[in-house]
Amino acid sequence: MNPPTIKDVAKAANVSVATVSRVLHNLAGYSDRTRQKVMQAVEELGYQPNAIARGLVNKRTQTIGVLFPHVSSSFSSDILHGIEETAQEKGFSVIVCNTAEEGKRTMKYLQVLREKQVDGIVFTSEVLKDEYYQAIKEMRVPVILVNTMSQKHMIPYVKVDDRQAAYHATSYLIQKGHREIAMISGSLKDQIAGYPRLEGYRQALTDNGIEYLESRVAIGGFQLERSREAMKKLLTEAPPFTAVFAASDEMAIGAMNYCFEQGLKIPDDLSIIGYDDLKFARMVYPPLTTIHQPLTMMGRMASEKLISLIEHSETQVSSSIVSHQLVERQTVRSKP
């Protein structure tokens, strides 16, 4: 038995093929009653609109590609949740590509997305190198950056001001009476989240008359295991400190884990503040005081901007700096 066609739907709903098409594409020009009839016919017949066939009409495949460096992390899944939510509402499917550490697979996946003829790309959390920019430009599709930005190319982005948020986290520790503050940082080669967060930490110290000591900074590379090593290094080699700013929740939790193994109590012996406010920040014990990034909202905003560019190519969309918040839980105590 042949699968039902758009003509079968039109016949069952007693409307024209053009009307069915308008309903399925969410275009105007029909009543609610007509829409209900069409959708009922679609359901009863099990009609599946063909994305490629639709694409032949409007030159679109109704798919967007999303490039992530670490798909497994809670951070990425929160952003993806927002991207997919909006995409689904607007009739788009999402293809997710894990570009691995340091963009090892980025070029390969850009080629895949080109072959899949995606209508647009959301590029997240890594530096937009010239070769990536060139590849996307040749695809002639719009792109939105999330949690990253390009100094060189005018591409709309959605992100938090990392430097400002790190400044806020460090200032909070200072307000609580801490002056010997260490930091577990991402890679300093990382111009997106590594270096700016270190700069925010350094500036907060300077503005409060506290000397910045390089020996109080250890690199955790935004990874659980490496942050344990970083905490070990700080405890064995750095001048004494009473508080730590970890530039991601994952690193904060790795650091806490190492402290517990060494018999240190958080926050009695050491205060720790994180950055991101991932789900597990609420679930660890004690619950983590951290900087909240509205990741799901950032994903939604990126998706909205991208789809607006896909559907109205002449549209201009602006970049968005999204507000962060400091969430007080139980890993920071006032220094007597």
C-alpha positions as CSV (number, residue, x, y, z in Angstrom):
1,M,0.0,0.0,0.0
2,N,1.4,3.4,-1.0
3,P,2.0,6.0,1.7
4,P,-0.7,8.8,1.8
5,T,0.0,11.9,-0.3
6,I,-0.9,15.5,0.3
7,K,-3.7,15.0,-2.2
8,D,-5.2,12.3,0.0
9,V,-5.1,14.7,3.0
10,A,-6.8,17.4,0.9
11,K,-9.5,15.0,-0.2
12,A,-10.1,13.7,3.4
13,A,-10.3,17.2,4.8
14,N,-12.4,18.5,1.8
15,V,-10.0,21.4,1.1
16,S,-7.5,22.2,-1.6
17,V,-3.9,20.9,-1.8
18,A,-2.7,24.6,-1.4
19,T,-4.6,24.9,1.9
20,V,-3.1,21.7,3.3
21,S,0.3,23.0,2.3
22,R,-0.4,26.4,4.0
23,V,-1.5,24.6,7.2
24,L,1.6,22.4,7.3
25,H,3.9,25.3,6.7
26,N,2.2,27.5,9.4
27,L,1.3,30.1,6.8
28,A,-1.7,32.4,7.2
29,G,-5.0,32.3,5.2
30,Y,-7.3,29.7,6.8
31,S,-9.6,29.4,9.8
32,D,-9.0,27.4,13.0
33,R,-11.7,25.0,11.9
34,T,-9.9,24.3,8.6
35,R,-6.6,23.8,10.4
36,Q,-8.3,21.2,12.8
37,K,-9.8,19.4,9.8
38,V,-6.4,19.2,8.0
39,M,-4.5,18.1,11.1
40,Q,-7.1,15.5,11.9
41,A,-6.8,14.1,8.3
42,V,-3.0,14.1,8.6
43,E,-3.3,12.1,11.8
44,E,-5.9,9.6,10.6
45,L,-4.1,8.9,7.3
46,G,-0.6,8.9,9.0
47,Y,0.6,11.4,6.4
48,Q,4.4,12.2,6.8
49,P,5.4,15.5,5.0
50,N,8.7,14.8,3.2
51,A,11.4,17.3,4.3
52,I,13.3,16.9,1.0
53,A,10.1,17.3,-1.1
54,R,9.3,20.4,0.8
55,G,12.8,21.5,0.3
56,L,12.4,21.3,-3.5
57,V,9.6,23.9,-3.2
58,N,11.2,26.3,-0.7
59,K,14.8,25.2,-1.3
60,R,15.1,24.2,2.4
61,T,15.5,21.0,4.3
62,Q,14.1,22.3,7.6
63,T,17.3,21.1,9.4
64,I,19.9,23.0,11.4
65,G,23.3,21.7,12.3
66,V,24.8,22.2,15.8
67,L,28.5,21.9,16.5
68,F,29.6,21.1,20.1
69,P,33.1,20.3,21.4
70,H,31.7,18.0,24.2
71,V,28.2,16.6,23.6
72,S,28.3,14.4,26.7
73,S,28.7,17.3,29.2
74,S,25.7,18.6,31.1
75,F,26.7,22.1,29.9
76,S,26.2,21.1,26.2
77,S,23.0,19.2,26.9
78,D,21.4,22.3,28.6
79,I,22.2,24.5,25.6
80,L,21.0,21.8,23.2
81,H,17.7,21.5,25.1
82,G,17.0,25.1,24.3
83,I,18.1,24.9,20.7
84,E,15.9,21.8,20.1
85,E,12.9,23.2,21.9
86,T,12.7,26.2,19.6
87,A,13.6,24.3,16.5
88,Q,10.9,21.7,17.1
89,E,8.3,24.5,17.7
90,K,9.2,26.1,14.4
91,G,9.2,22.8,12.4
92,F,13.0,22.3,12.2
93,S,15.0,19.2,13.0
94,V,18.5,19.3,14.6
95,I,21.6,17.4,13.6
96,V,24.2,17.4,16.5
97,C,27.9,17.0,15.8
98,N,30.5,16.4,18.5
99,T,33.6,18.1,17.3
100,A,35.8,16.6,20.1
101,E,38.6,18.4,22.0
102,E,40.2,21.3,20.2
103,G,37.9,21.0,17.2
104,K,39.5,17.8,15.9
105,R,36.5,16.9,13.9
106,T,35.1,20.3,13.1
107,M,36.1,20.4,9.4
108,K,34.8,16.8,8.9
109,Y,31.4,17.7,10.3
110,L,31.1,20.9,8.4
111,Q,31.5,18.8,5.3
112,V,28.8,16.4,6.6
113,L,26.4,19.3,7.3
114,R,27.1,20.7,3.8
115,E,26.2,17.3,2.3
116,K,23.0,17.2,4.4
117,Q,22.2,20.6,3.0
118,V,21.3,22.1,6.4
119,D,19.6,25.5,6.4
120,G,21.8,27.0,9.1
121,I,24.4,26.3,11.8
122,V,24.7,27.0,15.5
123,F,28.4,27.0,16.4
124,T,29.1,26.6,20.1
125,S,31.8,27.0,22.7
126,E,35.0,27.0,20.6
127,V,37.0,29.5,18.6
128,L,35.7,30.1,15.1
129,K,38.9,29.5,13.2
130,D,39.4,31.0,9.7
131,E,39.1,27.6,8.0
132,Y,35.7,27.0,9.8
133,Y,34.5,30.5,8.8
134,Q,35.6,29.9,5.2
135,A,33.8,26.5,5.0
136,I,30.6,27.9,6.4
137,K,30.8,30.9,4.1
138,E,31.1,28.5,1.1
139,M,27.9,26.8,2.3
140,R,26.0,30.1,2.0
141,V,24.0,29.4,5.1
142,P,23.5,31.6,8.2
143,V,25.4,30.9,11.4
144,I,24.9,31.9,15.0
145,L,27.6,31.6,17.7
146,V,26.7,30.4,21.3
147,N,29.0,30.8,24.3
148,T,31.7,32.1,21.9
149,M,32.3,35.1,19.7
150,S,34.5,36.1,16.8
151,Q,36.7,39.3,17.1
152,K,37.4,39.0,13.4
153,H,34.1,38.3,11.7
154,M,30.8,40.0,12.2
155,I,28.7,37.0,13.3
156,P,25.8,37.3,15.7
157,Y,26.4,35.6,19.1
158,V,24.7,34.8,22.3
159,K,26.9,34.6,25.4
160,V,27.5,35.8,29.0
161,D,30.2,38.3,29.6
162,D,32.8,35.8,31.0
163,R,35.2,38.4,32.3
164,Q,32.4,40.3,34.2
165,A,31.0,37.0,35.6
166,A,34.4,35.9,36.9
167,Y,35.0,39.3,38.4
168,H,31.6,38.9,40.2
169,A,32.5,35.5,41.6
170,T,35.9,36.7,42.9
171,S,34.5,39.9,44.3
172,Y,31.9,37.8,46.2
173,L,34.7,35.8,47.9
174,I,36.4,39.1,48.8
175,Q,33.2,40.4,50.3
176,K,33.0,37.3,52.4
177,G,36.4,38.3,53.9
178,H,38.7,36.1,51.8
179,R,41.9,37.7,50.5
180,E,44.0,34.6,49.8
181,I,42.1,33.3,46.8
182,A,43.3,30.7,44.3
183,M,41.8,29.9,40.9
184,I,41.3,26.7,38.9
185,S,41.2,28.0,35.3
186,G,40.5,26.7,31.8
187,S,43.3,26.7,29.3
188,L,44.8,30.2,28.9
189,K,45.1,29.6,25.2
190,D,41.3,29.5,25.2
191,Q,40.3,33.1,24.3
192,I,36.6,32.3,24.8
193,A,36.2,31.1,28.4
194,G,39.8,30.4,29.6
195,Y,41.6,33.7,29.4
196,P,38.7,36.1,30.0
197,R,37.7,34.3,33.3
198,L,41.3,34.5,34.5
199,E,41.3,38.2,33.6
200,G,38.1,38.8,35.6
201,Y,39.6,37.1,38.6
202,R,42.9,39.1,38.3
203,Q,41.0,42.4,37.9
204,A,38.8,41.7,41.0
205,L,41.9,41.1,43.1
206,T,43.7,44.2,41.8
207,D,40.6,46.4,42.3
208,N,40.6,45.3,46.0
209,G,44.3,45.9,46.6
210,I,45.1,42.2,46.6
211,E,48.3,41.0,44.8
212,Y,47.8,38.6,41.9
213,L,50.1,35.6,42.3
214,E,50.5,33.3,39.3
215,S,51.4,30.5,41.8
216,R,47.8,30.6,43.0
217,V,46.5,29.7,39.5
218,A,46.3,26.1,38.3
219,I,44.9,24.8,35.0
220,G,42.0,22.4,35.2
221,G,41.1,22.4,31.5
222,F,37.4,22.4,32.2
223,Q,37.7,18.7,33.1
224,L,36.9,16.7,36.2
225,E,40.1,14.7,36.4
226,R,42.4,17.5,35.5
227,S,40.8,19.8,38.1
228,R,41.6,17.2,40.8
229,E,45.2,17.4,39.7
230,A,45.0,21.2,39.7
231,M,43.6,21.2,43.3
232,K,46.4,18.8,44.4
233,K,49.0,21.2,42.8
234,L,47.5,24.2,44.6
235,L,47.4,22.5,48.0
236,T,51.0,21.2,47.7
237,E,52.7,24.1,45.9
238,A,50.8,27.4,46.2
239,P,51.0,29.9,49.0
240,P,48.2,29.3,51.5
241,F,44.7,30.3,50.5
242,T,41.2,30.2,52.1
243,A,39.0,30.2,49.0
244,V,39.0,28.9,45.4
245,F,37.3,30.2,42.3
246,A,36.8,27.4,39.8
247,A,36.0,28.6,36.3
248,S,33.4,25.8,35.7
249,D,31.2,23.7,38.0
250,E,32.8,20.5,36.7
251,M,36.2,21.8,37.9
252,A,34.8,23.0,41.2
253,I,33.4,19.5,41.8
254,G,36.7,17.8,40.9
255,A,38.4,20.1,43.3
256,M,35.9,19.4,46.1
257,N,36.3,15.7,45.5
258,Y,40.0,15.9,46.0
259,C,39.6,18.1,49.1
260,F,37.3,15.5,50.7
261,E,39.8,12.7,50.0
262,Q,42.4,14.8,51.8
263,G,40.1,15.2,54.8
264,L,39.4,18.9,54.1
265,K,35.9,20.1,54.9
266,I,34.0,22.5,52.5
267,P,33.3,25.3,53.4
268,D,34.8,25.0,57.0
269,D,38.4,24.5,55.8
270,L,38.1,25.9,52.3
271,S,35.4,27.9,50.4
272,I,34.8,27.1,46.7
273,I,32.7,28.9,44.1
274,G,32.0,27.5,40.6
275,Y,30.7,28.8,37.3
276,D,27.8,27.6,35.0
277,D,25.2,26.3,37.5
278,L,24.8,22.9,35.9
279,K,22.1,20.6,37.3
280,F,24.6,18.6,39.4
281,A,25.7,21.8,41.2
282,R,22.5,21.6,43.2
283,M,23.0,17.8,43.8
284,V,26.5,17.6,45.2
285,Y,27.1,17.9,48.9
286,P,27.4,20.6,50.1
287,P,25.5,22.2,47.2
288,L,27.7,24.4,45.1
289,T,27.7,28.2,45.2
290,T,28.2,29.3,41.6
291,I,27.6,31.7,38.7
292,H,24.5,30.8,36.8
293,Q,24.6,30.9,33.0
294,P,21.0,30.6,31.6
295,L,22.2,27.9,29.1
296,T,18.8,26.6,28.0
297,M,17.6,30.2,27.3
298,M,20.8,30.9,25.4
299,G,20.1,27.8,23.2
300,R,16.6,29.1,22.6
301,M,17.8,32.6,21.7
302,A,20.3,31.2,19.3
303,S,17.8,28.9,17.6
304,E,15.3,31.8,17.3
305,K,17.9,34.1,15.7
306,L,19.1,31.4,13.3
307,I,15.6,30.4,12.2
308,S,14.7,34.1,11.7
309,L,17.8,34.4,9.4
310,I,16.8,31.2,7.5
311,E,13.2,32.3,7.0
312,H,13.9,36.0,6.2
313,S,17.4,36.1,4.7
314,E,17.3,39.9,4.5
315,T,16.8,40.1,8.3
316,Q,19.6,41.6,10.5
317,V,19.9,40.0,13.9
318,S,22.0,41.4,16.7
319,S,24.3,39.7,19.2
320,S,23.1,39.2,22.8
321,I,25.1,39.5,26.0
322,V,23.0,37.5,28.5
323,S,22.9,38.3,32.2
324,H,24.6,35.9,34.7
325,Q,23.5,35.6,38.3
326,L,25.4,34.5,41.5
327,V,23.6,31.6,43.2
328,E,24.4,31.3,46.9
329,R,24.4,27.7,48.2
330,Q,26.7,26.2,50.8
331,T,30.3,26.0,49.7
332,V,31.4,29.5,50.7
333,R,31.5,30.8,54.3
334,S,32.5,34.1,55.7
335,K,36.0,34.3,56.9
336,P,36.1,35.3,60.6
